[in-house]
Amino acid sequence: MSVELGLSIAGLRCEVDGKEILKSIDLTVEPGRVHALMGPNGSGKTTLALALAGHPHYVVTAGSAKLDGANLLSLAPDKRAKAGLFLSFQYPAAIPGVKVANFLFAARQAVKPGSDLTPAKFRALLVERMEALGMDTSFLGRYLNDGFSGGEKKRLEMLQMAVLAPRYAILDETDSGLDIDALRHIGETIAALRSSEEGRATGLLVITHYPRILRYIQPDVVHVMLDGHIVKTGDVELANRIEREGYDIVRAESGAVA
Amino acid sequence: MISSALRAEPLLSRAPSAPFTRLLPFADEYFTLEARTAALQRFFDVPSGRERPGRYWRVNLDAIDIDDLQLDPENGSVEVKSSDARVRVGEPPDCLGISAAAQSKFGALAMAFAHRYAFVSIPSGIDVEDPIVITYRVGEGALFPYTCVHVERGARATIVERVEGAAAFVAGIVEVVTGEGSEARFSALQVLDDDSRFFNTLAALPGKDASLELLTADLGAELTVGEIDVSLLGEGADAQIVSLFFPSGRQHVDLRSTVDHRVGGARSQTTVRSAANERGQGRYVGNIRIAPDAQKSDASLRDDALLLSPNAHIDSVPALEIAANDVKAYHGATVGALDAEMLFYMTTRGIDREHAERMVTLGFFEPAIDRFPAHLREELRERLAVRAR
């Protein structure tokens, strides 16, 4: 029996506090490919990300989401991560008292339990990935996201992705609030991950409001979301058009109600 | 050792009643039978001042009956270890009994029967590098430990007191007196088995310009009743109080701290972290008092409690009495459950729900753990982890 590879979302509807936010989403991210999901604020991009990760407030009312054939929607959030899903949060939670190093080790052990990663090897992996991100190793002794700047939080999200080497990663507005240097570091980390043996096949869903990050992560496919629907799908030229002309042109073409 | 001279003295105007005759074997060179008799009378006369908190609190602290106790001066043991020969161990410091510890109900009980002593004096000006460790152990029966530590002028030292054992009733006093410009850290760790009861009265008198850290961790006993009293009598003194406790199973913890700013220009910071699991019951009462002429006092009180089960309960009662007008005073308290967004975030990294809860709970205590001497931190984490399960 062959398994259909990909992060495959079909007919997905989702509501929050009784209000429908996603209105039938169809989207498949193939292994090793980069999909960009663009759209103005409030179009439902973050809702899709959190629904796929299993946030309890986001109630899926119809449709399916499969990760290499596994039914994500029937799994608790930790099982989804173990299946190979990673979400880089737009607003990562701060957890006082939990040190970055301990957290990363616990997460790595949970997600890749079979690997014979000794603490020393793990440390070496961390240091290597941190250098790529331009992060000081003093991060490891700090409490998770506690007192971190916006840029530091995003870099830590990328470090986690690099360490956990997921099969599919959703990057929710990883570019928001970053300066050009931080953005470049993140672009380089993603490039490094994708050139590593563990991360070569990682499929990416890059959620962004602005097309800027796409200069650093070249998308294979670009989707535009408006009001809970994917209204347009194209190649990188679609992103360039949005950068020049804004979302209004897509809105007009799709006939969506503003 | 029992002084026969004391025994020969008339004890009371009337024939001693049963509880008082039980004091006889305890009279010694430190506390006379008269002093003990007066203390026991206070225990009977003085109310605990502690109403039952919460509806699941099962113990009436005014109904503690000493008739059932196995009273024997031979019970338990004490050991004091210091690697520094300049530290004087075993001689009563000149500040013995100077505090008001024996005035409260349970302090009076502790003094009445005191029989295991840890006396430590750190001579002026010396810097003691290694921690001085006091260990009380008890197998069964009643134990009445009395610790008196004098950190003299300009001295520096770290002192750790451990109380451990099983099937015990323990009522103790700790007096910590520090001299001008000294720096001291006193940690009290109570890890009695869950079949024990623990009453502890800790009184501290930091000197002028002295820095004193008082750290307490109550992680054992089915019932813990703790009293921490710090009197700031010297200008420029800085007292830092850090307490943590974590009742689980059917444990009860009732902790009260009082910081009394009697003179101006002193600073105090009280930090309490607690959690309760299963049917654990807790209460923390934090008092800050600033006397009318204690101007330029700087006092803060921060108390955070975590409830991990629907049957767990913690009362948090901060109370500030400020009679001076030119002071800085802060207090804040929170009582709550684990944060759902923190747990969700951790589970999206593959960490299962229970492991995430344990990590967040331990993390909650970490800022308090971090204040303890390094060699105790891992033990504290392990003991807390058992309760967080």
Interface residues (C-beta under 8 A of the other chain):
Chain A: A53 G54 H55 P56 A76 P77 D78 R80 A81 K82 F86 L87 F89 P92 A93 A94 I95 P96 G97 V98 N102 F103 A106 A107 A110 V111 Y143 Q160 L164
Chain B: D339 A340 E341 M342 F344 Y345 M346 T347 T348 R349 G350 I351 D352 R353 H355 A356 M359 V360 L362 G363 F364 F365 E366 P367
